Amino acid sequence: QVQLVESGGGLVQPGGSLRLSCAASGSIWGIYVTNWYWQAPGKQRELVATISSAGSTNYPDSTKGRFTISRSNAKNTVYLQMNSLKPEDTGVYYCNVKGRWSSVYDYWGQGTQVTVSS
């Protein structure tokens, strides 16, 4: 079983930056994507960035140009660099890995809180 642990959240002023990390314990096999989701209080989770096992990235319009997803295979870690943060970016950020090897798998981290406020 793979465990995902997010870190790097905190309080930041509007216009500031944060880098979130998602460290995976154990090996992830097969073809998969790693996603970062954001959940504001009382709302559903929304996708903010994706990176495939081949390294291609994708962003919704709301984060394109402000957020960058990347990974270190050596550290088994995926990062989310968030720039030009806005108060509406406040929420819990979750790391998620979806893929298929011998069967379909779907792993989630526990989330890390990001608060953008002056």
Phi and psi in radians as a Rosetta constraint file:
Dihedral C 1 N 2 CA 2 C 2 CIRCULARHARMONIC -1.586 0.35
Dihedral N 2 CA 2 C 2 N 3 CIRCULARHARMONIC 2.383 0.35
Dihedral C 2 N 3 CA 3 C 3 CIRCULARHARMONIC -1.971 0.35
Dihedral N 3 CA 3 C 3 N 4 CIRCULARHARMONIC 2.437 0.35
Dihedral C 3 N 4 CA 4 C 4 CIRCULARHARMONIC -1.979 0.35
Dihedral N 4 CA 4 C 4 N 5 CIRCULARHARMONIC 2.302 0.35
Dihedral C 4 N 5 CA 5 C 5 CIRCULARHARMONIC -2.195 0.35
Dihedral N 5 CA 5 C 5 N 6 CIRCULARHARMONIC 2.038 0.35
Dihedral C 5 N 6 CA 6 C 6 CIRCULARHARMONIC -1.573 0.35
Dihedral N 6 CA 6 C 6 N 7 CIRCULARHARMONIC 2.658 0.35
Dihedral C 6 N 7 CA 7 C 7 CIRCULARHARMONIC -2.712 0.35
Dihedral N 7 CA 7 C 7 N 8 CIRCULARHARMONIC 2.942 0.35
Dihedral C 7 N 8 CA 8 C 8 CIRCULARHARMONIC 1.825 0.35
Dihedral N 8 CA 8 C 8 N 9 CIRCULARHARMONIC -0.100 0.35
Dihedral C 8 N 9 CA 9 C 9 CIRCULARHARMONIC -1.248 0.35
Dihedral N 9 CA 9 C 9 N 10 CIRCULARHARMONIC 2.998 0.35
Dihedral C 9 N 10 CA 10 C 10 CIRCULARHARMONIC 2.820 0.35
Dihedral N 10 CA 10 C 10 N 11 CIRCULARHARMONIC -2.872 0.35
Dihedral C 10 N 11 CA 11 C 11 CIRCULARHARMONIC -1.739 0.35
Dihedral N 11 CA 11 C 11 N 12 CIRCULARHARMONIC 2.282 0.35
Dihedral C 11 N 12 CA 12 C 12 CIRCULARHARMONIC -2.456 0.35
Dihedral N 12 CA 12 C 12 N 13 CIRCULARHARMONIC 2.604 0.35
Dihedral C 12 N 13 CA 13 C 13 CIRCULARHARMONIC -1.366 0.35
Dihedral N 13 CA 13 C 13 N 14 CIRCULARHARMONIC 2.693 0.35
Dihedral C 13 N 14 CA 14 C 14 CIRCULARHARMONIC -0.940 0.35
Dihedral N 14 CA 14 C 14 N 15 CIRCULARHARMONIC 2.383 0.35
Dihedral C 14 N 15 CA 15 C 15 CIRCULARHARMONIC 1.566 0.35
Dihedral N 15 CA 15 C 15 N 16 CIRCULARHARMONIC -0.164 0.35
Dihedral C 15 N 16 CA 16 C 16 CIRCULARHARMONIC -1.441 0.35
Dihedral N 16 CA 16 C 16 N 17 CIRCULARHARMONIC -3.052 0.35
Dihedral C 16 N 17 CA 17 C 17 CIRCULARHARMONIC -2.302 0.35
Dihedral N 17 CA 17 C 17 N 18 CIRCULARHARMONIC 2.673 0.35
Dihedral C 17 N 18 CA 18 C 18 CIRCULARHARMONIC -2.512 0.35
Dihedral N 18 CA 18 C 18 N 19 CIRCULARHARMONIC 2.636 0.35
Dihedral C 18 N 19 CA 19 C 19 CIRCULARHARMONIC -2.110 0.35
Dihedral N 19 CA 19 C 19 N 20 CIRCULARHARMONIC 2.088 0.35
Dihedral C 19 N 20 CA 20 C 20 CIRCULARHARMONIC -1.642 0.35
Dihedral N 20 CA 20 C 20 N 21 CIRCULARHARMONIC 2.602 0.35
Dihedral C 20 N 21 CA 21 C 21 CIRCULARHARMONIC -2.145 0.35
Dihedral N 21 CA 21 C 21 N 22 CIRCULARHARMONIC 2.569 0.35
Dihedral C 21 N 22 CA 22 C 22 CIRCULARHARMONIC -2.290 0.35
Dihedral N 22 CA 22 C 22 N 23 CIRCULARHARMONIC 1.840 0.35
Dihedral C 22 N 23 CA 23 C 23 CIRCULARHARMONIC -1.719 0.35
Dihedral N 23 CA 23 C 23 N 24 CIRCULARHARMONIC 2.266 0.35
Dihedral C 23 N 24 CA 24 C 24 CIRCULARHARMONIC -1.792 0.35
Dihedral N 24 CA 24 C 24 N 25 CIRCULARHARMONIC 2.297 0.35
Dihedral C 24 N 25 CA 25 C 25 CIRCULARHARMONIC -1.687 0.35
Dihedral N 25 CA 25 C 25 N 26 CIRCULARHARMONIC 2.277 0.35
Dihedral C 25 N 26 CA 26 C 26 CIRCULARHARMONIC 1.622 0.35
Dihedral N 26 CA 26 C 26 N 27 CIRCULARHARMONIC 2.928 0.35
Dihedral C 26 N 27 CA 27 C 27 CIRCULARHARMONIC -1.606 0.35
Dihedral N 27 CA 27 C 27 N 28 CIRCULARHARMONIC 2.508 0.35
Dihedral C 27 N 28 CA 28 C 28 CIRCULARHARMONIC -1.922 0.35
Dihedral N 28 CA 28 C 28 N 29 CIRCULARHARMONIC 2.108 0.35
Dihedral C 28 N 29 CA 29 C 29 CIRCULARHARMONIC -1.889 0.35
Dihedral N 29 CA 29 C 29 N 30 CIRCULARHARMONIC 2.763 0.35
Dihedral C 29 N 30 CA 30 C 30 CIRCULARHARMONIC 1.584 0.35
Dihedral N 30 CA 30 C 30 N 31 CIRCULARHARMONIC -2.810 0.35
Dihedral C 30 N 31 CA 31 C 31 CIRCULARHARMONIC -1.743 0.35
Dihedral N 31 CA 31 C 31 N 32 CIRCULARHARMONIC 2.179 0.35
Dihedral C 31 N 32 CA 32 C 32 CIRCULARHARMONIC -2.626 0.35
Dihedral N 32 CA 32 C 32 N 33 CIRCULARHARMONIC 2.893 0.35
Dihedral C 32 N 33 CA 33 C 33 CIRCULARHARMONIC -2.174 0.35
Dihedral N 33 CA 33 C 33 N 34 CIRCULARHARMONIC 2.595 0.35
Dihedral C 33 N 34 CA 34 C 34 CIRCULARHARMONIC -1.964 0.35
Dihedral N 34 CA 34 C 34 N 35 CIRCULARHARMONIC 2.226 0.35
Dihedral C 34 N 35 CA 35 C 35 CIRCULARHARMONIC -2.057 0.35
Dihedral N 35 CA 35 C 35 N 36 CIRCULARHARMONIC 2.619 0.35
Dihedral C 35 N 36 CA 36 C 36 CIRCULARHARMONIC -1.944 0.35
Dihedral N 36 CA 36 C 36 N 37 CIRCULARHARMONIC 2.278 0.35
Dihedral C 36 N 37 CA 37 C 37 CIRCULARHARMONIC -2.031 0.35
Dihedral N 37 CA 37 C 37 N 38 CIRCULARHARMONIC 2.686 0.35
Dihedral C 37 N 38 CA 38 C 38 CIRCULARHARMONIC -2.147 0.35
Dihedral N 38 CA 38 C 38 N 39 CIRCULARHARMONIC 2.399 0.35
Dihedral C 38 N 39 CA 39 C 39 CIRCULARHARMONIC -2.291 0.35
Dihedral N 39 CA 39 C 39 N 40 CIRCULARHARMONIC 2.023 0.35
Dihedral C 39 N 40 CA 40 C 40 CIRCULARHARMONIC -1.460 0.35
Dihedral N 40 CA 40 C 40 N 41 CIRCULARHARMONIC 2.734 0.35
Dihedral C 40 N 41 CA 41 C 41 CIRCULARHARMONIC -0.960 0.35
Dihedral N 41 CA 41 C 41 N 42 CIRCULARHARMONIC 2.234 0.35
Dihedral C 41 N 42 CA 42 C 42 CIRCULARHARMONIC 1.336 0.35
Dihedral N 42 CA 42 C 42 N 43 CIRCULARHARMONIC 0.133 0.35
Dihedral C 42 N 43 CA 43 C 43 CIRCULARHARMONIC -2.149 0.35
Dihedral N 43 CA 43 C 43 N 44 CIRCULARHARMONIC 2.894 0.35
Dihedral C 43 N 44 CA 44 C 44 CIRCULARHARMONIC -1.328 0.35
Dihedral N 44 CA 44 C 44 N 45 CIRCULARHARMONIC 2.758 0.35
Dihedral C 44 N 45 CA 45 C 45 CIRCULARHARMONIC -1.187 0.35
Dihedral N 45 CA 45 C 45 N 46 CIRCULARHARMONIC 2.448 0.35
Dihedral C 45 N 46 CA 46 C 46 CIRCULARHARMONIC -2.166 0.35
Dihedral N 46 CA 46 C 46 N 47 CIRCULARHARMONIC 2.473 0.35
Dihedral C 46 N 47 CA 47 C 47 CIRCULARHARMONIC -1.300 0.35
Dihedral N 47 CA 47 C 47 N 48 CIRCULARHARMONIC 2.326 0.35
Dihedral C 47 N 48 CA 48 C 48 CIRCULARHARMONIC -2.059 0.35
Dihedral N 48 CA 48 C 48 N 49 CIRCULARHARMONIC -0.333 0.35
Dihedral C 48 N 49 CA 49 C 49 CIRCULARHARMONIC -2.943 0.35
Dihedral N 49 CA 49 C 49 N 50 CIRCULARHARMONIC 2.608 0.35
Dihedral C 49 N 50 CA 50 C 50 CIRCULARHARMONIC -2.424 0.35
Dihedral N 50 CA 50 C 50 N 51 CIRCULARHARMONIC 2.459 0.35
Dihedral C 50 N 51 CA 51 C 51 CIRCULARHARMONIC -2.326 0.35
Dihedral N 51 CA 51 C 51 N 52 CIRCULARHARMONIC 2.312 0.35
Dihedral C 51 N 52 CA 52 C 52 CIRCULARHARMONIC -1.514 0.35
Dihedral N 52 CA 52 C 52 N 53 CIRCULARHARMONIC 2.938 0.35
Dihedral C 52 N 53 CA 53 C 53 CIRCULARHARMONIC -1.131 0.35
Dihedral N 53 CA 53 C 53 N 54 CIRCULARHARMONIC -0.352 0.35
Dihedral C 53 N 54 CA 54 C 54 CIRCULARHARMONIC -1.516 0.35
Dihedral N 54 CA 54 C 54 N 55 CIRCULARHARMONIC -0.150 0.35
Dihedral C 54 N 55 CA 55 C 55 CIRCULARHARMONIC 1.774 0.35
Dihedral N 55 CA 55 C 55 N 56 CIRCULARHARMONIC -0.025 0.35
Dihedral C 55 N 56 CA 56 C 56 CIRCULARHARMONIC -1.349 0.35
Dihedral N 56 CA 56 C 56 N 57 CIRCULARHARMONIC 2.583 0.35
Dihedral C 56 N 57 CA 57 C 57 CIRCULARHARMONIC -2.125 0.35
Dihedral N 57 CA 57 C 57 N 58 CIRCULARHARMONIC 2.748 0.35
Dihedral C 57 N 58 CA 58 C 58 CIRCULARHARMONIC -2.644 0.35
Dihedral N 58 CA 58 C 58 N 59 CIRCULARHARMONIC 2.524 0.35
Dihedral C 58 N 59 CA 59 C 59 CIRCULARHARMONIC -2.421 0.35
Dihedral N 59 CA 59 C 59 N 60 CIRCULARHARMONIC 2.553 0.35
Dihedral C 59 N 60 CA 60 C 60 CIRCULARHARMONIC -1.288 0.35
Dihedral N 60 CA 60 C 60 N 61 CIRCULARHARMONIC 2.886 0.35
Dihedral C 60 N 61 CA 61 C 61 CIRCULARHARMONIC -1.036 0.35
Dihedral N 61 CA 61 C 61 N 62 CIRCULARHARMONIC -0.532 0.35
Dihedral C 61 N 62 CA 62 C 62 CIRCULARHARMONIC -1.165 0.35
Dihedral N 62 CA 62 C 62 N 63 CIRCULARHARMONIC -0.406 0.35
Dihedral C 62 N 63 CA 63 C 63 CIRCULARHARMONIC -2.073 0.35
Dihedral N 63 CA 63 C 63 N 64 CIRCULARHARMONIC -0.146 0.35
Dihedral C 63 N 64 CA 64 C 64 CIRCULARHARMONIC -1.063 0.35
Dihedral N 64 CA 64 C 64 N 65 CIRCULARHARMONIC 2.266 0.35
Dihedral C 64 N 65 CA 65 C 65 CIRCULARHARMONIC 1.563 0.35
Dihedral N 65 CA 65 C 65 N 66 CIRCULARHARMONIC -0.300 0.35
Dihedral C 65 N 66 CA 66 C 66 CIRCULARHARMONIC -1.916 0.35
Dihedral N 66 CA 66 C 66 N 67 CIRCULARHARMONIC -0.626 0.35
Dihedral C 66 N 67 CA 67 C 67 CIRCULARHARMONIC -1.894 0.35
Dihedral N 67 CA 67 C 67 N 68 CIRCULARHARMONIC 2.543 0.35
Dihedral C 67 N 68 CA 68 C 68 CIRCULARHARMONIC -2.355 0.35
Dihedral N 68 CA 68 C 68 N 69 CIRCULARHARMONIC 2.183 0.35
Dihedral C 68 N 69 CA 69 C 69 CIRCULARHARMONIC -1.760 0.35
Dihedral N 69 CA 69 C 69 N 70 CIRCULARHARMONIC 2.443 0.35
Dihedral C 69 N 70 CA 70 C 70 CIRCULARHARMONIC -2.653 0.35
Dihedral N 70 CA 70 C 70 N 71 CIRCULARHARMONIC 3.027 0.35
Dihedral C 70 N 71 CA 71 C 71 CIRCULARHARMONIC -2.596 0.35
Dihedral N 71 CA 71 C 71 N 72 CIRCULARHARMONIC 2.753 0.35
Dihedral C 71 N 72 CA 72 C 72 CIRCULARHARMONIC -2.068 0.35
Dihedral N 72 CA 72 C 72 N 73 CIRCULARHARMONIC 1.913 0.35
Dihedral C 72 N 73 CA 73 C 73 CIRCULARHARMONIC -1.147 0.35
Dihedral N 73 CA 73 C 73 N 74 CIRCULARHARMONIC -0.588 0.35
Dihedral C 73 N 74 CA 74 C 74 CIRCULARHARMONIC -1.121 0.35
Dihedral N 74 CA 74 C 74 N 75 CIRCULARHARMONIC -0.608 0.35
Dihedral C 74 N 75 CA 75 C 75 CIRCULARHARMONIC -1.726 0.35
Dihedral N 75 CA 75 C 75 N 76 CIRCULARHARMONIC -0.017 0.35
Dihedral C 75 N 76 CA 76 C 76 CIRCULARHARMONIC 0.937 0.35
Dihedral N 76 CA 76 C 76 N 77 CIRCULARHARMONIC 0.757 0.35
Dihedral C 76 N 77 CA 77 C 77 CIRCULARHARMONIC -2.340 0.35
Dihedral N 77 CA 77 C 77 N 78 CIRCULARHARMONIC 2.438 0.35
Dihedral C 77 N 78 CA 78 C 78 CIRCULARHARMONIC -1.954 0.35
Dihedral N 78 CA 78 C 78 N 79 CIRCULARHARMONIC 2.464 0.35
Dihedral C 78 N 79 CA 79 C 79 CIRCULARHARMONIC -2.046 0.35
Dihedral N 79 CA 79 C 79 N 80 CIRCULARHARMONIC 2.679 0.35
Dihedral C 79 N 80 CA 80 C 80 CIRCULARHARMONIC -2.261 0.35
Dihedral N 80 CA 80 C 80 N 81 CIRCULARHARMONIC 1.870 0.35
Dihedral C 80 N 81 CA 81 C 81 CIRCULARHARMONIC -1.539 0.35
Dihedral N 81 CA 81 C 81 N 82 CIRCULARHARMONIC 2.117 0.35
Dihedral C 81 N 82 CA 82 C 82 CIRCULARHARMONIC -2.038 0.35
Dihedral N 82 CA 82 C 82 N 83 CIRCULARHARMONIC 2.075 0.35
Dihedral C 82 N 83 CA 83 C 83 CIRCULARHARMONIC -2.033 0.35
Dihedral N 83 CA 83 C 83 N 84 CIRCULARHARMONIC 2.874 0.35
Dihedral C 83 N 84 CA 84 C 84 CIRCULARHARMONIC 0.871 0.35
Dihedral N 84 CA 84 C 84 N 85 CIRCULARHARMONIC 0.829 0.35
Dihedral C 84 N 85 CA 85 C 85 CIRCULARHARMONIC -1.170 0.35
Dihedral N 85 CA 85 C 85 N 86 CIRCULARHARMONIC 2.541 0.35
Dihedral C 85 N 86 CA 86 C 86 CIRCULARHARMONIC -2.075 0.35
Dihedral N 86 CA 86 C 86 N 87 CIRCULARHARMONIC 2.724 0.35
Dihedral C 86 N 87 CA 87 C 87 CIRCULARHARMONIC -0.967 0.35
Dihedral N 87 CA 87 C 87 N 88 CIRCULARHARMONIC -0.567 0.35
Dihedral C 87 N 88 CA 88 C 88 CIRCULARHARMONIC -1.268 0.35
Dihedral N 88 CA 88 C 88 N 89 CIRCULARHARMONIC -0.099 0.35
Dihedral C 88 N 89 CA 89 C 89 CIRCULARHARMONIC -1.439 0.35
Dihedral N 89 CA 89 C 89 N 90 CIRCULARHARMONIC -0.100 0.35
Dihedral C 89 N 90 CA 90 C 90 CIRCULARHARMONIC -1.056 0.35
Dihedral N 90 CA 90 C 90 N 91 CIRCULARHARMONIC 2.401 0.35
Dihedral C 90 N 91 CA 91 C 91 CIRCULARHARMONIC 2.751 0.35
Dihedral N 91 CA 91 C 91 N 92 CIRCULARHARMONIC -2.954 0.35
Dihedral C 91 N 92 CA 92 C 92 CIRCULARHARMONIC -1.736 0.35
Dihedral N 92 CA 92 C 92 N 93 CIRCULARHARMONIC 2.315 0.35
Dihedral C 92 N 93 CA 93 C 93 CIRCULARHARMONIC -1.868 0.35
Dihedral N 93 CA 93 C 93 N 94 CIRCULARHARMONIC 2.242 0.35
Dihedral C 93 N 94 CA 94 C 94 CIRCULARHARMONIC -2.035 0.35
Dihedral N 94 CA 94 C 94 N 95 CIRCULARHARMONIC 2.478 0.35
Dihedral C 94 N 95 CA 95 C 95 CIRCULARHARMONIC -1.700 0.35
Dihedral N 95 CA 95 C 95 N 96 CIRCULARHARMONIC 2.479 0.35
Dihedral C 95 N 96 CA 96 C 96 CIRCULARHARMONIC -2.511 0.35
Dihedral N 96 CA 96 C 96 N 97 CIRCULARHARMONIC 2.389 0.35
Dihedral C 96 N 97 CA 97 C 97 CIRCULARHARMONIC -2.142 0.35
Dihedral N 97 CA 97 C 97 N 98 CIRCULARHARMONIC 2.147 0.35
Dihedral C 97 N 98 CA 98 C 98 CIRCULARHARMONIC -2.120 0.35
Dihedral N 98 CA 98 C 98 N 99 CIRCULARHARMONIC 2.345 0.35
Dihedral C 98 N 99 CA 99 C 99 CIRCULARHARMONIC -2.969 0.35
Dihedral N 99 CA 99 C 99 N 100 CIRCULARHARMONIC -2.971 0.35
Dihedral C 99 N 100 CA 100 C 100 CIRCULARHARMONIC -2.533 0.35
Dihedral N 100 CA 100 C 100 N 101 CIRCULARHARMONIC 2.282 0.35
Dihedral C 100 N 101 CA 101 C 101 CIRCULARHARMONIC -2.249 0.35
Dihedral N 101 CA 101 C 101 N 102 CIRCULARHARMONIC -1.743 0.35
Dihedral C 101 N 102 CA 102 C 102 CIRCULARHARMONIC -1.402 0.35
Dihedral N 102 CA 102 C 102 N 103 CIRCULARHARMONIC -0.376 0.35
Dihedral C 102 N 103 CA 103 C 103 CIRCULARHARMONIC -2.636 0.35
Dihedral N 103 CA 103 C 103 N 104 CIRCULARHARMONIC 3.009 0.35
Dihedral C 103 N 104 CA 104 C 104 CIRCULARHARMONIC -1.326 0.35
Dihedral N 104 CA 104 C 104 N 105 CIRCULARHARMONIC 2.449 0.35
Dihedral C 104 N 105 CA 105 C 105 CIRCULARHARMONIC -2.330 0.35
Dihedral N 105 CA 105 C 105 N 106 CIRCULARHARMONIC 2.765 0.35
Dihedral C 105 N 106 CA 106 C 106 CIRCULARHARMONIC -2.683 0.35
Dihedral N 106 CA 106 C 106 N 107 CIRCULARHARMONIC 1.763 0.35
Dihedral C 106 N 107 CA 107 C 107 CIRCULARHARMONIC -1.892 0.35
Dihedral N 107 CA 107 C 107 N 108 CIRCULARHARMONIC 2.516 0.35
Dihedral C 107 N 108 CA 108 C 108 CIRCULARHARMONIC -2.258 0.35
Dihedral N 108 CA 108 C 108 N 109 CIRCULARHARMONIC 2.554 0.35
Dihedral C 108 N 109 CA 109 C 109 CIRCULARHARMONIC -1.540 0.35
Dihedral N 109 CA 109 C 109 N 110 CIRCULARHARMONIC -3.138 0.35
Dihedral C 109 N 110 CA 110 C 110 CIRCULARHARMONIC -1.532 0.35
Dihedral N 110 CA 110 C 110 N 111 CIRCULARHARMONIC -0.205 0.35
Dihedral C 110 N 111 CA 111 C 111 CIRCULARHARMONIC 1.651 0.35
Dihedral N 111 CA 111 C 111 N 112 CIRCULARHARMONIC 2.705 0.35
Dihedral C 111 N 112 CA 112 C 112 CIRCULARHARMONIC -2.377 0.35
Dihedral N 112 CA 112 C 112 N 113 CIRCULARHARMONIC 2.357 0.35
Dihedral C 112 N 113 CA 113 C 113 CIRCULARHARMONIC -1.421 0.35
Dihedral N 113 CA 113 C 113 N 114 CIRCULARHARMONIC 2.315 0.35
Dihedral C 113 N 114 CA 114 C 114 CIRCULARHARMONIC -2.117 0.35
Dihedral N 114 CA 114 C 114 N 115 CIRCULARHARMONIC 2.199 0.35
Dihedral C 114 N 115 CA 115 C 115 CIRCULARHARMONIC -2.150 0.35
Dihedral N 115 CA 115 C 115 N 116 CIRCULARHARMONIC 2.135 0.35
Dihedral C 115 N 116 CA 116 C 116 CIRCULARHARMONIC -1.906 0.35
Dihedral N 116 CA 116 C 116 N 117 CIRCULARHARMONIC 1.899 0.35
Dihedral C 116 N 117 CA 117 C 117 CIRCULARHARMONIC -2.759 0.35
Dihedral N 117 CA 117 C 117 N 118 CIRCULARHARMONIC 2.597 0.35
